Amino acid sequence: MTRRSAGKERLARTFDRSAALYERGRPDYPASAIRFVAASFGLGRGSVVLDLAAGTGKLTRALRPTGATIVAVEPMPGMRRVFRRVVPDVPVLEGRAEEIPLPTACADAVFVGQAFHWFRGGAALREIARVLRPEGVLILLRNVRDDRVRWSRGLTEIVERAGGSSTPSRTADRGWRRPFRRGNSPFTGLRKRTFPHAQAATPVTMLARILSVSTVASQPAPVRRRVAREVRALLATDARTRGRRVVELPYRTEVFYCRKRPSRRTREG
């Protein structure tokens, strides 16, 4: 394992320890984005969809209104424990994107919420293509804070000071799409739609949101305590958050989607 991949693995494992914070603090996904995907690809009753790297089930719950049969896969036991508590009626299996514990050609769609940048891209795409039926779809969703708003930008600055660099999802922006561009990718080119979103939360929930960020959660306790103090101070002084019981953090939700390419045998036939 390279130093870079070992560091990435270390950061990913922080989600196992901070599953409760993740569940409390992370935003859900906008219904408009789910409706768009379901309508575009005919997902509904009779469809089988996989929520890959499902975490605590945030995206699984957003997918319920489609009526599709949902199966979840999540590598971290702490995340699975919370998932089973909050989404008891959906099966969640232990597994990774590069080794999905499902049979070949079993799903109409694979969804990945907030996680593709953690995968080994090429290996994950091959495995996702394996479990998808012909012309199945891959949908990636990402909630991104709108840092045009001053106090959101302040949260980003706090996170970056704690981790010494930007959060992984931001620094990975330049690299995670690379496997899709390769000539041997089993998927068509990525397309993108963006939807407005917002998270209404108490200051306590907002603090959980920041403490669940991997580059914060991986820091020693004194650093995490400093981050907590800085977040509380920001919320107590910014004009848009000061004295409010509920604050609204603006996001944009990016939806990337593509189809599984026909196999060579199918094309030649």
TORKOL-4160 file (C-alpha; in steps of 0.2 Angstrom, whole numbers, padded with zeros to 4 digits, m for minus):
269
<pt num="1" X="0000" Y="0000" Z="0000"/>
<pt num="2" X="0007" Y="0017" Z="m0005"/>
<pt num="3" X="0009" Y="0031" Z="0008"/>
<pt num="4" X="m0005" Y="0040" Z="m0001"/>
<pt num="5" X="m0017" Y="0026" Z="m0001"/>
<pt num="6" X="m0013" Y="0021" Z="0018"/>
<pt num="7" X="m0017" Y="0039" Z="0023"/>
<pt num="8" X="m0033" Y="0039" Z="0013"/>
<pt num="9" X="m0038" Y="0022" Z="0022"/>
<pt num="10" X="m0034" Y="0030" Z="0039"/>
<pt num="11" X="m0045" Y="0045" Z="0035"/>
<pt num="12" X="m0059" Y="0033" Z="0029"/>
<pt num="13" X="m0059" Y="0023" Z="0045"/>
<pt num="14" X="m0063" Y="0039" Z="0055"/>
<pt num="15" X="m0081" Y="0037" Z="0049"/>
<pt num="16" X="m0082" Y="0020" Z="0059"/>
<pt num="17" X="m0078" Y="0030" Z="0075"/>
<pt num="18" X="m0089" Y="0045" Z="0071"/>
<pt num="19" X="m0104" Y="0036" Z="0064"/>
<pt num="20" X="m0116" Y="0044" Z="0077"/>
<pt num="21" X="m0109" Y="0061" Z="0073"/>
<pt num="22" X="m0111" Y="0057" Z="0055"/>
<pt num="23" X="m0129" Y="0052" Z="0057"/>
<pt num="24" X="m0133" Y="0067" Z="0067"/>
<pt num="25" X="m0124" Y="0080" Z="0057"/>
<pt num="26" X="m0124" Y="0076" Z="0039"/>
<pt num="27" X="m0137" Y="0083" Z="0027"/>
<pt num="28" X="m0150" Y="0072" Z="0018"/>
<pt num="29" X="m0152" Y="0073" Z="m0001"/>
<pt num="30" X="m0165" Y="0084" Z="m0010"/>
<pt num="31" X="m0181" Y="0075" Z="m0016"/>
<pt num="32" X="m0180" Y="0085" Z="m0032"/>
<pt num="33" X="m0163" Y="0076" Z="m0036"/>
<pt num="34" X="m0171" Y="0059" Z="m0033"/>
<pt num="35" X="m0186" Y="0062" Z="m0043"/>
<pt num="36" X="m0175" Y="0068" Z="m0058"/>
<pt num="37" X="m0165" Y="0052" Z="m0057"/>
<pt num="38" X="m0180" Y="0040" Z="m0055"/>
<pt num="39" X="m0189" Y="0048" Z="m0069"/>
<pt num="40" X="m0174" Y="0049" Z="m0081"/>
<pt num="41" X="m0170" Y="0030" Z="m0079"/>
<pt num="42" X="m0187" Y="0023" Z="m0075"/>
<pt num="43" X="m0183" Y="0018" Z="m0057"/>
<pt num="44" X="m0198" Y="0013" Z="m0047"/>
<pt num="45" X="m0208" Y="m0002" Z="m0042"/>
<pt num="46" X="m0200" Y="m0018" Z="m0049"/>
<pt num="47" X="m0183" Y="m0010" Z="m0049"/>
<pt num="48" X="m0168" Y="m0016" Z="m0039"/>
<pt num="49" X="m0156" Y="m0002" Z="m0033"/>
<pt num="50" X="m0140" Y="m0003" Z="m0023"/>
<pt num="51" X="m0134" Y="0010" Z="m0011"/>
<pt num="52" X="m0115" Y="0008" Z="m0011"/>
<pt num="53" X="m0105" Y="0014" Z="0004"/>
<pt num="54" X="m0122" Y="0018" Z="0012"/>
<pt num="55" X="m0115" Y="0025" Z="0028"/>
<pt num="56" X="m0129" Y="0027" Z="0040"/>
<pt num="57" X="m0143" Y="0026" Z="0027"/>
<pt num="58" X="m0145" Y="0045" Z="0022"/>
<pt num="59" X="m0147" Y="0041" Z="0004"/>
<pt num="60" X="m0156" Y="0025" Z="0007"/>
<pt num="61" X="m0170" Y="0035" Z="0015"/>
<pt num="62" X="m0171" Y="0047" Z="0001"/>
<pt num="63" X="m0173" Y="0033" Z="m0011"/>
<pt num="64" X="m0188" Y="0025" Z="m0002"/>
<pt num="65" X="m0201" Y="0036" Z="m0011"/>
<pt num="66" X="m0196" Y="0028" Z="m0028"/>
<pt num="67" X="m0204" Y="0012" Z="m0023"/>
<pt num="68" X="m0189" Y="0002" Z="m0029"/>
<pt num="69" X="m0181" Y="m0013" Z="m0019"/>
<pt num="70" X="m0166" Y="m0006" Z="m0010"/>
<pt num="71" X="m0150" Y="m0016" Z="m0005"/>
<pt num="72" X="m0136" Y="m0007" Z="0005"/>
<pt num="73" X="m0118" Y="m0011" Z="0006"/>
<pt num="74" X="m0106" Y="m0003" Z="0019"/>
<pt num="75" X="m0088" Y="m0008" Z="0024"/>
<pt num="76" X="m0088" Y="0000" Z="0041"/>
<pt num="77" X="m0096" Y="m0009" Z="0056"/>
<pt num="78" X="m0100" Y="0007" Z="0066"/>
<pt num="79" X="m0109" Y="0014" Z="0051"/>
<pt num="80" X="m0119" Y="m0003" Z="0048"/>
<pt num="81" X="m0124" Y="m0003" Z="0067"/>
<pt num="82" X="m0132" Y="0014" Z="0065"/>
<pt num="83" X="m0139" Y="0010" Z="0048"/>
<pt num="84" X="m0148" Y="m0005" Z="0056"/>
<pt num="85" X="m0155" Y="0005" Z="0070"/>
<pt num="86" X="m0162" Y="0019" Z="0059"/>
<pt num="87" X="m0166" Y="0009" Z="0043"/>
<pt num="88" X="m0171" Y="m0008" Z="0050"/>
<pt num="89" X="m0181" Y="m0013" Z="0035"/>
<pt num="90" X="m0167" Y="m0012" Z="0022"/>
<pt num="91" X="m0154" Y="m0025" Z="0022"/>
<pt num="92" X="m0136" Y="m0019" Z="0024"/>
<pt num="93" X="m0122" Y="m0030" Z="0019"/>
<pt num="94" X="m0103" Y="m0029" Z="0023"/>
<pt num="95" X="m0093" Y="m0025" Z="0008"/>
<pt num="96" X="m0083" Y="m0013" Z="m0002"/>
<pt num="97" X="m0085" Y="m0005" Z="m0019"/>
<pt num="98" X="m0071" Y="m0016" Z="m0026"/>
<pt num="99" X="m0079" Y="m0032" Z="m0019"/>
<pt num="100" X="m0098" Y="m0030" Z="m0019"/>
<pt num="101" X="m0106" Y="m0045" Z="m0010"/>
<pt num="102" X="m0120" Y="m0047" Z="m0023"/>
<pt num="103" X="m0122" Y="m0058" Z="m0039"/>
<pt num="104" X="m0119" Y="m0053" Z="m0057"/>
<pt num="105" X="m0132" Y="m0043" Z="m0066"/>
<pt num="106" X="m0144" Y="m0041" Z="m0051"/>
<pt num="107" X="m0147" Y="m0022" Z="m0050"/>
<pt num="108" X="m0154" Y="m0009" Z="m0061"/>
<pt num="109" X="m0145" Y="0006" Z="m0053"/>
<pt num="110" X="m0131" Y="0009" Z="m0041"/>
<pt num="111" X="m0131" Y="0024" Z="m0031"/>
<pt num="112" X="m0116" Y="0032" Z="m0022"/>
<pt num="113" X="m0118" Y="0046" Z="m0010"/>
<pt num="114" X="m0104" Y="0057" Z="m0005"/>
<pt num="115" X="m0091" Y="0042" Z="m0006"/>
<pt num="116" X="m0084" Y="0039" Z="m0024"/>
<pt num="117" X="m0068" Y="0048" Z="m0020"/>
<pt num="118" X="m0064" Y="0035" Z="m0007"/>
<pt num="119" X="m0065" Y="0021" Z="m0019"/>
<pt num="120" X="m0051" Y="0014" Z="m0030"/>
<pt num="121" X="m0059" Y="0021" Z="m0045"/>
<pt num="122" X="m0055" Y="0008" Z="m0059"/>
<pt num="123" X="m0058" Y="m0007" Z="m0049"/>
<pt num="124" X="m0074" Y="0000" Z="m0042"/>
<pt num="125" X="m0081" Y="0004" Z="m0059"/>
<pt num="126" X="m0077" Y="m0014" Z="m0065"/>
<pt num="127" X="m0086" Y="m0021" Z="m0050"/>
<pt num="128" X="m0101" Y="m0009" Z="m0051"/>
<pt num="129" X="m0103" Y="m0014" Z="m0069"/>
<pt num="130" X="m0103" Y="m0032" Z="m0065"/>
<pt num="131" X="m0118" Y="m0031" Z="m0053"/>
<pt num="132" X="m0128" Y="m0020" Z="m0065"/>
<pt num="133" X="m0139" Y="m0027" Z="m0078"/>
<pt num="134" X="m0137" Y="m0022" Z="m0096"/>
<pt num="135" X="m0139" Y="m0003" Z="m0098"/>
<pt num="136" X="m0140" Y="m0001" Z="m0079"/>
<pt num="137" X="m0135" Y="0016" Z="m0072"/>
<pt num="138" X="m0123" Y="0023" Z="m0060"/>
<pt num="139" X="m0128" Y="0038" Z="m0050"/>
<pt num="140" X="m0116" Y="0048" Z="m0039"/>
<pt num="141" X="m0123" Y="0062" Z="m0028"/>
<pt num="142" X="m0113" Y="0075" Z="m0018"/>
<pt num="143" X="m0118" Y="0088" Z="m0006"/>
<pt num="144" X="m0106" Y="0103" Z="m0007"/>
<pt num="145" X="m0107" Y="0117" Z="0005"/>
<pt num="146" X="m0110" Y="0134" Z="m0004"/>
<pt num="147" X="m0096" Y="0144" Z="0002"/>
<pt num="148" X="m0102" Y="0160" Z="m0006"/>
<pt num="149" X="m0111" Y="0162" Z="0011"/>
<pt num="150" X="m0099" Y="0169" Z="0023"/>
<pt num="151" X="m0102" Y="0158" Z="0038"/>
<pt num="152" X="m0101" Y="0142" Z="0027"/>
<pt num="153" X="m0084" Y="0149" Z="0021"/>
<pt num="154" X="m0080" Y="0151" Z="0039"/>
<pt num="155" X="m0084" Y="0133" Z="0043"/>
<pt num="156" X="m0073" Y="0127" Z="0028"/>
<pt num="157" X="m0058" Y="0138" Z="0035"/>
<pt num="158" X="m0060" Y="0130" Z="0052"/>
<pt num="159" X="m0059" Y="0112" Z="0044"/>
<pt num="160" X="m0044" Y="0116" Z="0033"/>
<pt num="161" X="m0035" Y="0124" Z="0048"/>
<pt num="162" X="m0038" Y="0108" Z="0058"/>
<pt num="163" X="m0033" Y="0096" Z="0044"/>
<pt num="164" X="m0019" Y="0106" Z="0037"/>
<pt num="165" X="m0027" Y="0104" Z="0019"/>
<pt num="166" X="m0044" Y="0104" Z="0011"/>
<pt num="167" X="m0056" Y="0090" Z="0015"/>
<pt num="168" X="m0053" Y="0074" Z="0004"/>
<pt num="169" X="m0069" Y="0077" Z="m0006"/>
<pt num="170" X="m0063" Y="0094" Z="m0012"/>
<pt num="171" X="m0045" Y="0089" Z="m0015"/>
<pt num="172" X="m0050" Y="0074" Z="m0024"/>
<pt num="173" X="m0060" Y="0084" Z="m0036"/>
<pt num="174" X="m0046" Y="0084" Z="m0049"/>
<pt num="175" X="m0044" Y="0065" Z="m0048"/>
<pt num="176" X="m0060" Y="0055" Z="m0045"/>
<pt num="177" X="m0067" Y="0057" Z="m0062"/>
<pt num="178" X="m0051" Y="0051" Z="m0071"/>
<pt num="179" X="m0057" Y="0032" Z="m0072"/>
<pt num="180" X="m0072" Y="0037" Z="m0081"/>
<pt num="181" X="m0062" Y="0045" Z="m0095"/>
<pt num="182" X="m0051" Y="0030" Z="m0099"/>
<pt num="183" X="m0055" Y="0021" Z="m0115"/>
<pt num="184" X="m0058" Y="0005" Z="m0106"/>
<pt num="185" X="m0071" Y="0012" Z="m0094"/>
<pt num="186" X="m0086" Y="0001" Z="m0093"/>
<pt num="187" X="m0097" Y="0016" Z="m0092"/>
<pt num="188" X="m0102" Y="0030" Z="m0104"/>
<pt num="189" X="m0096" Y="0048" Z="m0101"/>
<pt num="190" X="m0102" Y="0056" Z="m0085"/>
<pt num="191" X="m0117" Y="0069" Z="m0086"/>
<pt num="192" X="m0121" Y="0081" Z="m0072"/>
<pt num="193" X="m0136" Y="0090" Z="m0065"/>
<pt num="194" X="m0135" Y="0102" Z="m0050"/>
<pt num="195" X="m0150" Y="0105" Z="m0037"/>
<pt num="196" X="m0151" Y="0118" Z="m0024"/>
<pt num="197" X="m0152" Y="0111" Z="m0006"/>
<pt num="198" X="m0151" Y="0117" Z="0012"/>
<pt num="199" X="m0148" Y="0109" Z="0029"/>
<pt num="200" X="m0159" Y="0116" Z="0043"/>
<pt num="201" X="m0151" Y="0111" Z="0059"/>
<pt num="202" X="m0148" Y="0117" Z="0077"/>
<pt num="203" X="m0131" Y="0123" Z="0082"/>
<pt num="204" X="m0127" Y="0106" Z="0090"/>
<pt num="205" X="m0131" Y="0097" Z="0074"/>
<pt num="206" X="m0120" Y="0109" Z="0064"/>
<pt num="207" X="m0106" Y="0106" Z="0076"/>
<pt num="208" X="m0108" Y="0087" Z="0074"/>
<pt num="209" X="m0108" Y="0090" Z="0055"/>
<pt num="210" X="m0090" Y="0098" Z="0056"/>
<pt num="211" X="m0084" Y="0085" Z="0069"/>
<pt num="212" X="m0089" Y="0071" Z="0057"/>
<pt num="213" X="m0077" Y="0077" Z="0043"/>
<pt num="214" X="m0063" Y="0064" Z="0041"/>
<pt num="215" X="m0049" Y="0077" Z="0043"/>
<pt num="216" X="m0056" Y="0083" Z="0059"/>
<pt num="217" X="m0061" Y="0066" Z="0066"/>
<pt num="218" X="m0044" Y="0060" Z="0063"/>
<pt num="219" X="m0035" Y="0073" Z="0074"/>
<pt num="220" X="m0030" Y="0072" Z="0092"/>
<pt num="221" X="m0043" Y="0076" Z="0105"/>
<pt num="222" X="m0036" Y="0094" Z="0109"/>
<pt num="223" X="m0037" Y="0098" Z="0090"/>
<pt num="224" X="m0055" Y="0092" Z="0090"/>
<pt num="225" X="m0059" Y="0102" Z="0105"/>
<pt num="226" X="m0052" Y="0118" Z="0097"/>
<pt num="227" X="m0062" Y="0115" Z="0082"/>
<pt num="228" X="m0078" Y="0114" Z="0092"/>
<pt num="229" X="m0074" Y="0130" Z="0101"/>
<pt num="230" X="m0071" Y="0139" Z="0084"/>
<pt num="231" X="m0087" Y="0132" Z="0077"/>
<pt num="232" X="m0097" Y="0138" Z="0092"/>
<pt num="233" X="m0089" Y="0155" Z="0091"/>
<pt num="234" X="m0093" Y="0157" Z="0073"/>
<pt num="235" X="m0111" Y="0152" Z="0075"/>
<pt num="236" X="m0112" Y="0164" Z="0090"/>
<pt num="237" X="m0106" Y="0179" Z="0081"/>
<pt num="238" X="m0111" Y="0178" Z="0063"/>
<pt num="239" X="m0126" Y="0189" Z="0059"/>
<pt num="240" X="m0135" Y="0175" Z="0050"/>
<pt num="241" X="m0133" Y="0162" Z="0064"/>
<pt num="242" X="m0131" Y="0172" Z="0080"/>
<pt num="243" X="m0145" Y="0168" Z="0093"/>
<pt num="244" X="m0154" Y="0157" Z="0081"/>
<pt num="245" X="m0161" Y="0140" Z="0087"/>
<pt num="246" X="m0161" Y="0133" Z="0069"/>
<pt num="247" X="m0148" Y="0139" Z="0056"/>
<pt num="248" X="m0149" Y="0135" Z="0038"/>
<pt num="249" X="m0133" Y="0129" Z="0029"/>
<pt num="250" X="m0134" Y="0131" Z="0010"/>
<pt num="251" X="m0128" Y="0117" Z="m0002"/>
<pt num="252" X="m0129" Y="0112" Z="m0020"/>
<pt num="253" X="m0132" Y="0094" Z="m0023"/>
<pt num="254" X="m0122" Y="0088" Z="m0038"/>
<pt num="255" X="m0129" Y="0073" Z="m0047"/>
<pt num="256" X="m0117" Y="0063" Z="m0059"/>
<pt num="257" X="m0124" Y="0049" Z="m0070"/>
<pt num="258" X="m0119" Y="0037" Z="m0083"/>
<pt num="259" X="m0125" Y="0020" Z="m0091"/>
<pt num="260" X="m0116" Y="0004" Z="m0092"/>
<pt num="261" X="m0109" Y="0001" Z="m0109"/>
<pt num="262" X="m0115" Y="m0014" Z="m0119"/>
<pt num="263" X="m0103" Y="m0028" Z="m0118"/>
<pt num="264" X="m0092" Y="m0032" Z="m0133"/>
<pt num="265" X="m0101" Y="m0048" Z="m0136"/>
<pt num="266" X="m0118" Y="m0039" Z="m0136"/>
<pt num="267" X="m0111" Y="m0026" Z="m0148"/>
<pt num="268" X="m0104" Y="m0039" Z="m0160"/>
<pt num="269" X="m0120" Y="m0049" Z="m0159"/>
